[in-house]
């Protein structure tokens, strides 16, 4: 997503602004280049192989801020001339998830590029039910504190929060269509 290319500057912005950047117009070429650069740097610094298939799948996930299902990814791989068997795609997705560059959106049974790569976190997602764009917000900035909510005899290791609603663009278009 866009914020990975501008990670330091976005930490200074509010969560509301981050969501707006994903749902509103922005310089997508810059965010795409920044995210790809982050993945390349991470792989180089950690002596991990960035195979053409890993790179291509990550490119697909960055393309339009749309989450993609595994079979959509397989279709895109096939159209791009890559091997497109489910085990191969899932291995790449597992790698990208393990390295902190991709999340699985359970509600949509789809995958999305991480907005905060390289940071261990429990993500929260805003999902537009109409256009299905997904915006990730940092739990610290959202004010969600699950540690306070956890019972004393239970330690939360991971939580993924998915909030469904309408983005401003879809709300605006819905209002225009009603008139």
C-alpha positions in Angstrom: 0.0 0.0 0.0 0.9 3.6 -0.3 2.1 4.1 3.3 5.0 1.6 3.0 6.8 3.9 0.6 6.2 6.8 2.9 6.5 5.0 6.2 8.3 7.7 8.2 6.2 10.6 7.0 3.0 8.6 7.5 3.8 7.9 11.1 3.4 11.6 11.6 -0.1 11.7 10.0 -3.3 10.7 11.7 -5.0 7.4 11.1 -7.9 9.3 9.4 -5.4 10.8 6.8 -3.9 7.3 6.1 -7.3 5.9 5.4 -8.1 8.9 3.2 -5.0 8.3 1.1 -6.1 4.8 0.3 -9.7 5.6 -0.5 -8.9 8.9 -2.2 -6.8 9.9 -5.2 -3.0 9.8 -4.5 0.3 9.3 -6.3 0.0 5.6 -6.7 3.2 5.3 -8.8 5.2 6.6 -5.8 3.6 4.3 -3.3 4.0 1.3 -5.6 7.7 2.1 -6.1 8.2 2.7 -2.4 6.5 -0.6 -1.4 8.5 -2.6 -4.0 11.7 -0.9 -2.8 10.8 -1.9 0.8 10.4 -5.5 -0.2 13.6 -5.5 -2.2 15.6 -3.9 0.7 14.1 -6.3 3.2 15.0 -9.4 1.2 18.5 -8.1 0.5 19.1 -7.2 4.2 17.8 -10.5 5.4 19.5 -12.6 2.7 16.2 -13.8 1.3 15.6 -14.6 -2.3 13.2 -12.3 -4.1 12.1 -14.6 -6.8 10.3 -13.3 -9.9 7.2 -15.1 -8.7 7.3 -13.4 -5.2 7.9 -10.1 -6.9 5.0 -10.5 -9.4 2.5 -11.6 -6.7 3.4 -8.6 -4.5 3.0 -6.4 -7.6 -0.5 -7.8 -8.1 -1.4 -7.0 -4.5 -0.1 -3.4 -4.8 -1.8 -2.6 -8.1 -5.2 -1.2 -7.1 -5.5 -1.4 -3.3 -7.9 -4.2 -4.0 -7.6 -7.4 -2.0 -7.1 -10.5 -4.2 -8.2 -14.0 -3.7 -5.9 -16.9 -4.3 -7.7 -17.9 -7.5 -7.6 -14.3 -8.8 -3.8 -14.4 -8.2 -3.6 -17.7 -10.1 -5.4 -16.2 -13.0 -3.2 -13.2 -13.1 -0.1 -15.4 -12.9 -1.3 -17.5 -15.8 -2.0 -14.4 -17.9 1.5 -13.2 -17.1 3.1 -16.4 -18.2 4.0 -17.8 -14.8 3.3 -21.3 -13.4 -0.1 -21.1 -11.7 -0.6 -24.0 -9.4 -2.3 -23.4 -6.1 0.6 -24.8 -4.0 3.1 -22.4 -5.6 0.8 -19.3 -5.1 0.1 -20.3 -1.5 3.8 -20.8 -0.8 4.6 -17.3 -2.1 1.7 -15.8 -0.1 2.9 -17.6 3.0 6.4 -16.1 2.5 5.0 -12.6 2.0 2.9 -12.9 5.1 5.8 -14.3 7.2 8.0 -11.4 6.1 5.3 -8.9 7.1 4.4 -7.6 3.6 1.0 -9.1 3.1 -2.1 -9.8 5.3 -5.0 -12.1 4.8 -8.4 -10.5 5.0 -10.6 -13.3 6.4 -13.9 -11.6 5.6 -13.1 -11.5 1.9 -10.9 -14.6 1.9 -8.3 -12.5 0.1 -4.9 -11.0 0.5 -3.7 -7.4 0.7 -0.3 -5.7 0.8 0.7 -4.5 4.3 0.7 -0.8 5.0 3.3 -1.1 7.8 5.9 -3.7 6.5 8.6 -4.7 8.9 6.6 -3.8 12.0 5.2 -6.6 14.2 1.6 -5.6 14.7 -2.0 -6.7 14.9 -3.7 -5.0 12.0 -7.1 -3.4 11.8 -8.8 -3.0 8.4 -11.4 -0.7 7.1 -13.2 -2.6 4.3 -15.6 -0.8 1.9 -18.5 -3.2 1.3 -19.2 -1.6 -2.0 -15.9 -1.2 -3.8 -14.0 -3.7 -1.6 -11.0 -1.5 -1.2 -9.2 -2.1 2.1 -7.3 0.3 4.2 -5.1 -0.8 7.0 -4.8 1.3 10.2 -2.2 0.8 12.9 -3.8 -0.5 16.1 -1.8 2.1 18.1 -3.2 5.0 16.0 -6.7 3.6 16.0 -6.9 3.6 19.8 -7.7 -0.1 19.8 -6.0 -1.7 22.8 -6.8 -5.3 23.1 -4.3 -5.9 26.0 -6.6 -3.9 28.3 -9.6 -6.0 27.1 -7.9 -9.4 27.6 -8.7 -11.4 30.7 -6.0 -11.7 33.2 -5.4 -15.4 32.4 -5.1 -15.0 28.7 -2.3 -13.3 26.6 -3.3 -12.1 23.2 -0.7 -13.0 20.6 -2.4 -11.8 17.5 -5.7 -10.1 16.6 -7.0 -9.0 13.3 -9.9 -6.5 13.3 -12.0 -6.1 10.2 -14.4 -3.2 10.1 -16.9 -3.0 7.3 -18.6 0.1 6.0 -18.7 2.5 3.1 -15.8 4.7 2.0 -16.4 8.4 1.3 -16.3 7.8 -2.5 -19.0 5.1 -2.4 -21.1 7.0 0.1 -21.0 10.1 -2.2 -21.8 8.0 -5.3 -24.7 6.3 -3.4 -26.1 9.7 -2.4 -25.8 11.0 -6.1 -27.6 7.9 -7.4 -30.4 8.4 -4.9 -31.1 11.9 -6.2 
